[in-house]
Amino acid sequence: MAVALVTGSAGLIGSEAVDSLVALGYDVIGIDNDMRRRFFGDEASTAWQKSELERRHGRRYVHESLDIRDADAVLALFARYGTSVAVVIHTAAQPSHDWAAREPFTDFGVNATGTLNLLEATRQHCPDAVFIFTSTNKVYGDTPNRLPLVEQETRWEIDSSHPFVDGIDESMSIDQSTHSLFGASKVAADVLVQEYGRYFGIRTGVFRGGCLTGPHHSGTMLHGFLAYLMKCTVTGTPYRVFGYKGKQVRDNIHSADLVSAFHAFIETPRVAEVYNMGGSRFSHCSMLEAITLCQQIAGRELSWSYEEKNRIGDHIWYVSDIGKFKRHYPAWVQRYDVRALLQDIHDQNVERWQEHVAP
């Protein structure tokens, strides 16, 4: 039986990948030590999702709580399964701008060194495996903020004459910009994944995500935009908007749509390929527009406040051009727009969240 190894397996993308890989016939080894709880507190713990994966999949899912920064432990795990590992999906990360500045060594260790450990373990023990890495649009730093933007009533929008009117493609430079320390550590990992493809011939794919979200997301204030926004709306928890008049725009992709893109790549892999992968024009919104949608779906007003200062390296407008991926994999179909995505987040979590509703 072919084995798939998924890091961050109890997180948003990792858990979605586990479910789909088991359905495709893989035995799955999950690596997740619930660092998200350390990063963001008890509300962000992924322990509940780990338990759900074990309940749903039984012996088809084996959970390993090792730390990807531990090279010896990672190498030993890969040595145990050897060439039976056909797929590696690496989703584990420290994902927050703000948190990275608090503990730069931890951030870089998880995002960059952890990725290096996984790549080297793949090279040594399963070099024919397909290696997929969830990178981020933050590798472009704040370069997108130099685009010509026009202020509208509820959003910032790019000038209609600009070549990126359909979204930002992979030609944008990752150099000479402010990334935040998180963005810098993800750049290091992103380039390492490309280099292991080019230098050693490993079939690596880098997916530079926009806002990745879905019902499995353990959203929190510092990470998990749409999931946390919906959670706050349902529970009456106050929410803070940082900068840009609340008109900053993001594209948002459902975890199921992203994982289906992974499957397309696994079926016909390429070497050292890079894709911008987000909601694109199909699924995007501003912060103000997202608040309105959450309120409509939840049937409850959100209590929110505004802070003028934006987060360092944050984007004013970011929409992914996913045209390159669609050209390479024309059978792939994106199913969830923003409303459908938010509805799914709400419907699959509302009962669990109701236990924490503010009076």
C-alpha positions in Angstrom: 0.0 0.0 0.0 1.4 3.4 -1.0 2.0 5.8 1.9 1.4 9.5 2.0 3.1 11.7 4.7 1.4 14.9 5.7 2.9 17.5 8.0 0.6 19.8 10.0 -1.9 16.9 9.6 -4.3 18.2 12.2 -4.4 21.7 10.8 -6.6 23.2 8.1 -4.9 22.0 4.9 -3.3 19.0 6.5 -6.5 17.5 7.8 -8.3 18.1 4.5 -5.3 16.3 2.7 -5.5 13.4 5.1 -9.2 12.8 4.5 -8.8 13.0 0.7 -5.7 10.8 0.6 -7.3 8.1 2.6 -10.3 8.2 0.3 -7.8 7.8 -2.7 -6.4 4.6 -1.1 -3.3 5.9 0.7 -2.2 4.9 4.2 -1.4 8.3 5.8 1.3 9.2 8.3 0.4 12.5 10.0 3.0 14.7 11.7 1.6 17.3 14.1 2.7 18.3 17.6 0.0 20.9 18.1 2.5 23.8 18.0 -0.5 26.0 16.9 -1.6 25.8 20.6 1.7 27.2 21.7 1.6 29.9 19.0 -2.0 31.1 19.6 -3.4 29.6 22.8 -5.9 26.9 23.7 -8.6 28.1 21.3 -6.3 27.4 18.4 -5.3 23.9 19.5 -5.7 21.2 16.8 -6.1 18.4 19.3 -9.8 18.1 18.4 -9.0 17.5 14.8 -6.3 14.9 15.6 -8.9 13.0 17.5 -11.4 13.3 14.6 -8.8 12.0 12.1 -8.1 9.0 14.3 -11.8 8.3 14.8 -12.6 8.6 11.1 -9.7 6.6 9.6 -8.7 4.1 12.3 -5.6 2.2 11.2 -5.4 4.0 7.9 -4.1 7.1 9.8 -1.0 7.0 12.0 -0.3 10.1 14.0 3.3 11.2 14.9 3.6 14.1 17.3 7.3 14.8 16.5 8.8 18.2 15.9 9.9 18.8 12.3 12.8 20.9 13.6 14.3 17.6 15.0 16.3 16.4 12.0 17.2 13.0 13.6 13.5 12.3 14.4 12.4 13.3 10.9 15.1 11.2 9.2 14.3 8.2 11.4 10.6 8.4 10.5 11.3 8.5 6.8 13.8 5.7 7.1 11.1 3.5 8.7 8.8 3.9 5.7 11.4 4.3 3.0 10.4 4.1 -0.6 6.8 3.2 0.3 6.3 7.0 0.8 4.9 8.1 -2.5 3.6 11.6 -1.5 4.8 14.2 1.0 2.5 17.1 1.6 4.1 19.7 3.8 1.7 22.1 5.4 3.2 22.6 8.9 4.2 26.2 9.6 4.4 29.1 12.0 1.9 31.3 10.1 1.8 34.7 11.8 3.6 37.9 11.0 3.2 39.1 14.6 4.2 35.9 16.3 7.4 35.6 14.2 8.7 38.9 15.6 8.3 37.6 19.1 10.4 34.4 18.5 12.4 34.7 15.3 14.5 31.6 16.0 11.3 29.5 16.5 9.7 30.9 13.4 12.7 30.2 11.2 13.3 26.8 12.8 9.8 25.7 12.0 9.3 27.3 8.6 12.8 27.0 7.1 14.8 24.4 9.0 11.8 22.1 9.3 11.3 22.3 5.6 15.0 21.5 4.9 14.8 18.5 7.2 11.8 17.1 5.3 13.4 17.7 1.9 16.6 16.0 2.9 14.7 13.1 4.4 12.8 12.8 1.1 16.1 12.9 -0.9 17.7 10.2 1.3 14.8 7.8 1.7 12.1 8.3 -0.9 13.5 10.4 -3.8 10.8 9.4 -6.2 8.0 10.8 -3.9 6.1 13.9 -5.0 6.8 16.7 -2.6 4.2 19.5 -2.2 4.8 22.6 -0.1 2.2 25.1 1.0 4.0 28.4 0.6 2.4 31.8 0.9 1.8 35.0 -1.0 3.9 36.7 1.7 7.0 35.7 -0.2 6.2 38.7 -2.4 6.6 41.0 0.7 4.8 44.3 0.4 5.5 44.6 -3.3 1.8 44.2 -4.1 1.2 47.5 -2.2 3.0 49.4 -5.0 0.3 48.4 -7.5 -1.9 51.3 -8.7 -5.0 51.0 -6.5 -8.3 52.8 -6.6 -10.4 53.3 -3.5 -14.0 52.3 -3.8 -16.9 52.3 -1.4 -16.2 48.9 0.3 -12.8 47.9 -1.1 -9.5 48.8 -2.7 -9.3 47.7 -6.3 -6.5 47.6 -8.9 -6.5 50.0 -11.8 -8.4 48.3 -14.6 -5.6 49.0 -17.1 -2.9 47.1 -15.2 -1.6 43.8 -16.4 -2.5 42.2 -13.0 -6.2 43.1 -13.3 -7.0 39.4 -13.2 -4.7 38.8 -10.4 -1.0 38.7 -9.4 1.0 36.0 -11.3 4.3 34.3 -10.5 6.3 37.0 -12.4 6.2 39.4 -9.4 9.6 39.8 -7.8 10.1 38.4 -4.3 13.1 40.8 -3.8 13.5 44.3 -2.4 10.4 44.4 -0.2 9.4 44.2 3.4 8.3 40.6 4.1 8.0 40.5 7.9 10.1 37.8 9.5 7.4 35.2 8.8 7.6 36.1 5.1 11.4 35.8 5.1 11.3 32.4 6.7 8.7 31.2 4.2 10.9 32.6 1.3 13.8 30.5 2.6 11.6 27.4 2.6 10.0 28.2 -0.8 13.4 28.5 -2.5 14.7 25.4 -0.8 11.8 23.4 -2.2 12.5 24.7 -5.6 16.2 24.0 -5.3 15.7 20.4 -4.2 13.7 20.0 -7.4 16.2 21.6 -9.7 19.4 20.3 -8.1 18.3 16.7 -7.1 15.4 16.2 -9.6 12.8 15.7 -6.9 9.3 16.3 -8.1 8.5 19.4 -6.0 5.5 21.7 -6.2 5.3 25.1 -4.4 1.8 26.5 -3.9 1.9 30.1 -2.9 -1.4 30.5 -1.1 -3.6 33.5 -0.7 -6.0 33.1 2.2 -6.4 29.4 2.8 -9.5 28.6 4.8 -12.4 26.2 5.4 -14.4 24.5 8.1 -11.4 22.6 9.6 -9.6 25.9 10.4 -8.8 26.5 14.1 -9.0 30.3 13.5 -7.6 32.8 16.0 -7.0 36.5 16.1 -3.4 36.3 14.7 -4.2 33.8 12.0 -7.2 32.4 10.2 -9.0 35.5 8.7 -12.4 34.1 7.5 -12.8 31.3 10.0 -12.0 33.5 12.9 -14.3 36.3 11.6 -17.2 33.9 11.3 -16.5 32.4 14.8 -16.5 35.9 16.3 -19.8 36.7 14.5 -21.4 33.6 15.8 -20.1 33.8 19.4 -20.3 37.6 19.9 -16.5 37.8 20.4 -15.1 41.3 19.5 -13.1 41.5 16.3 -10.4 44.1 15.4 -9.7 45.3 11.9 -6.1 46.6 11.3 -5.6 49.5 8.8 -6.5 50.3 5.2 -10.1 51.4 6.3 -11.1 47.8 6.4 -11.1 47.8 2.6 -8.1 45.5 2.1 -8.9 42.7 -0.4 -8.0 39.1 -0.2 -8.7 36.1 -2.3 -9.9 33.1 -0.3 -9.6 29.5 -1.3 -11.5 26.6 0.3 -9.1 23.9 1.7 -11.0 21.3 -0.4 -10.3 23.2 -3.6 -6.6 23.5 -2.7 -6.3 19.9 -1.9 -7.9 18.9 -5.1 -5.2 21.0 -6.9 -2.6 19.0 -4.9 -4.2 15.8 -6.3 -3.9 17.1 -9.8 -0.2 17.8 -9.3 0.3 14.3 -7.7 -1.2 12.6 -10.7 1.0 14.5 -13.2 3.9 16.0 -11.2 6.4 18.4 -12.4 9.9 19.4 -11.1 10.5 22.6 -9.2 7.2 24.2 -10.2 5.7 27.3 -8.6 2.1 28.3 -8.6 0.2 31.2 -7.2 -2.9 29.5 -5.7 -5.7 31.3 -4.1 -9.4 32.1 -4.6 -8.6 34.3 -7.6 -11.3 36.6 -9.0 -13.7 33.6 -8.5 -13.5 33.9 -4.7 -12.3 37.2 -3.2 -13.6 40.0 -0.9 -12.6 43.0 1.2 -12.7 42.9 5.0 -15.8 45.1 5.0 -17.5 42.8 2.5 -16.6 39.7 4.5 -18.1 41.2 7.7 -21.3 41.9 5.8 -21.4 38.3 4.5 -20.7 36.8 8.0 -23.5 38.8 9.5 -26.0 37.7 6.8 -25.1 34.0 7.2 -25.0 34.0 11.0 -28.0 36.3 11.4 -26.1 38.2 14.0 -24.2 41.5 14.1 -20.5 41.4 14.6 -19.0 43.6 17.3 -15.9 45.0 15.7 -13.4 47.9 16.1 -10.9 49.6 13.9 -7.2 50.3 14.5 -5.5 52.7 12.0 -2.1 51.0 12.1 -1.8 48.1 9.6 0.3 45.0 10.2 3.9 45.2 8.9 4.1 43.7 5.4 0.4 43.3 5.2 -1.2 43.6 1.7 -3.8 46.2 0.7 -4.9 44.2 -2.3 -4.0 40.7 -3.2 -5.8 38.5 -5.7 -4.0 35.4 -7.2 -3.8 34.8 -10.9 -4.1 31.0 -11.0 -3.9 30.9 -14.8 -0.6 29.0 -14.8 -2.0 26.2 -12.7 -5.2 26.0 -14.8 -3.1 25.8 -18.0 -1.1 23.0 -16.6 -4.1 21.2 -15.1 -7.2 22.2 -17.1 -9.5 19.5 -15.6 -9.2 21.1 -12.1 -12.3 23.0 -11.0 -12.7 25.6 -8.2 -16.0 25.0 -6.5 -16.3 27.4 -3.6 -16.8 31.2 -3.9 -16.6 33.4 -0.8 -20.3 33.0 0.1 -20.3 29.2 -0.3 -17.0 29.1 1.7 -18.3 31.1 4.6 -21.6 29.1 4.6 -19.6 25.9 4.9 -17.4 27.3 7.7 -20.6 28.3 9.5 -22.6 25.2 9.0 -19.9 22.7 10.1 -18.9 24.7 13.2 -21.9 26.5 14.5 -22.9 23.8 17.0 -19.4 23.6 18.5 -19.1 27.4 18.6 -22.5 27.8 20.3 -21.0 26.5 23.5 -18.9 29.7 23.7 -21.6 32.3 22.7 -21.2 35.6 24.6 -24.3 36.7 26.5 
